Amino acid sequence: MLELKDYLLKRISYVNKRINTIEKLHGDRPNETHNYFGGWELGYLKGKLSAYENILDEIEEVNKGEIN
C-alpha cells in the first residue's frame, strides 16, 4: 500500500504543478483562450487531480481500519 500511496502523492504533485503552470501562463480563464489535450479543457487535469485525491483518501481509510 505504501508504494501506491507514494505513487499517488507524486502524481498529485505533478498534476498540481501542471495546473498551476497552465493557469499562470494562460491567464484567469485559460479554457476560453486555449484548448488542451486534443480539445479537452483544463478541467481534464482538475478531474485527474480529484480522482487521485479520492483514491488516496480511500487508501488512508483502509489503513486506519487496519491499525484499529
N, C-alpha and C positions, 0 to 999 in steps of 0.2 A: 504493500500500500504506500509506503514511503516514497518509492520510486515514482509512482503515479502522481502522488501529491507534488513532488519536486518538479515533475514534467509540467503539470498544470500551472504551478506558480511561474515557471519560465514562460509558458505560453501567455499567461495573463499579463506578465510584464511586457512581453513583446507586442502584444496587441494594443495595450495601453500606449506604448511608445508610438506605434503607427498611427493610432487615432489622434494623439496629441500633435504629432508632427504634421499630419494632413490638415488638421484644424488650424494650426499656426500658419502653414503655408498658403492655405486656400481661403482664409477669412472666416467670418462668423457663420456663413451659410454655404459651406462647401458643396452641398448637394445641388444647389441652384446654379453653380458655375462649372462644376466638374462631374464626370462620370468615373466610376471606379469599377475595376474587376468586370469588364465586359458589360457595363450598364448597371451594375449594382450600385446602390447608394452607400454612403458611409455607414448606414445602418447595418450593412452586412458585417462589418468589423465589430460594431457595437453588439450585434447579436451573438457573434462568436465569443466575445468577452463575457456576455451574460451567461452563455452556456457553460463556459469554463468555470465561472464562479459558482454556478449552480452545482456542477459536478463536484467541485472542491468542498462545498458545503455538505453535500451528501456523504462524502468520504469522511469528513470530520464528525458527522453524526454517527456513522458506523463505528468509527474509532472510539467515540465516547461510550457507546454501548458495550464495546469490548472491554474497556477499562473498568466500568462499574460492575 
